[in-house]
Amino acid sequence: MVSGFWMWLKLVGQARFASRWAVGEGLESGRASAFFVSGIRVLRAEGVNGVYRDIPDDLRRLVEPVVEDHGYALMNVENVQGPGAALLRITIDTRSGDGRVPVDQLAAVSREVAAQLDTANAVDGSYRLEVSSPGLDRMLAREEDFVAARGNEVKLKTRRPLDGRRRFRGVLVEFKNGVARVSVEGEEKDIPFEEVEKANIIYAFSSADFNRSRSSGSSD
């Protein structure tokens, strides 16, 4: 029998770690094994944030056709700088927006994107590529994502302070004419989409989630 505490940890793990597949040098992430391509050339995407519109056009033209050919939607491209090789993180989703992309499909997209970036021969140097799905706390990268998320609890960060703050958490009441109306601590705030730096849904665990986890634990 699995205790309630461990079931909670298992559910949190499912929410926090989307399935991932990576190409690069010594990278292993998520629950998928990584495979590696040495000497990969990739296009540097400086300053990419968590919104679809911020993906540089040249990079979008390289990546999006591959993603769409596999039947998925490109959500975001993020450049994560750190010690050693930088990380280019690409997030894709299903057309229905449920945040669940099979690992084998992530691997297939990753291989083709890597080949496309290598063919472009844009920038020399070591670079790691990671293709992942949003998971349960799915990102809101496009206006249509905000429309679909109405009624959910969301977390947003704006590009500049609005009413003295950049971080907001509350229920997304509506999204209309490019403006998200969010109920924050009992007060409704209007946040223009153009001011959003990044945003995501806060997944609400239900009894059904715990029942599924209990069933899974019993069958192990």
Residue, then its C-alpha position, 0 to 999 in steps of 0.5 A: m500500500v502506498s501512503g498518502f504522502w508518497m502518492w502526493l510526491k508522485l503526483v508532484g513529480q508528474a506535474r513538475f517533470a514533463s517528458r523530455w528528450a535531449v541532444g547535446e553533450g552529457l545532458e540527461s533530464g526528465r524521465a527519458s534517457a538522453f542521446f548525444v550528438s557531438g559537434i552540433r551547430v545551433l542558432r543562438a537565440e539570445g534573450v528568448n522568453g516564455v512567450y511564443r511571439d518572442i521566438p526569433d523569426d529565423l529560429r521559428r522558420l527552422v523549428e516550427p515546420v519540423v514540429e508541425d510535420h509531426g502533428y504538434a504545436l510549437m509553444n516556446v524556445e528558451n535560451v538558458q545560459g550557464p557555465g559551459a555549453a548553453l541550453l536551447r530548450i524547445t517546448i512542444d504540445t499536442r494540438s489539443g493542448d493537453g501537455r502530454v507528448p509521448v517520449d518517442q515523439l519528443a525523440a523524433v522531433s529532437r532528432e529532426v530539429a537537431a539535423q535542421l539546426d546543423t544544416a543551417n550552420a548558423v553558429d559554431g560552438s557547443y550547444r545543448l538541445e532539449v525538446s520537452s512537453p509542457g506537463l501539467d503546469r502548462m505554459l501559456a505562450r499564445e493568446e489562444d492558450f489564454v482563451a483555453a485557460r479561462g477559469n483556471e488558476v494561473k501565474l504570470k510574470t510581466r515585462r515591467p511592473l504593473d500597479g507596482r508588481r511584476r508577479f501575479r497569481g489568481v484565477l483567469v476570469e477572461f481573455k478578451n481583445g488581447v487582455a487577460r483579466v485575473s482575479v488576484e486576492g479578490e481584486e480583478k487585474d487587467i494584464p495586456f498580453e503584450e506585457v506578459e513575459k511568461a505565464n502558466i497554469i497552476y495545476a489543481f490536484s483532484s481526488a481522481d489524480f490520487n485515485r489514479s496514483r493509488s491504482s498505479g501503486s497497487s499494480d506495481 
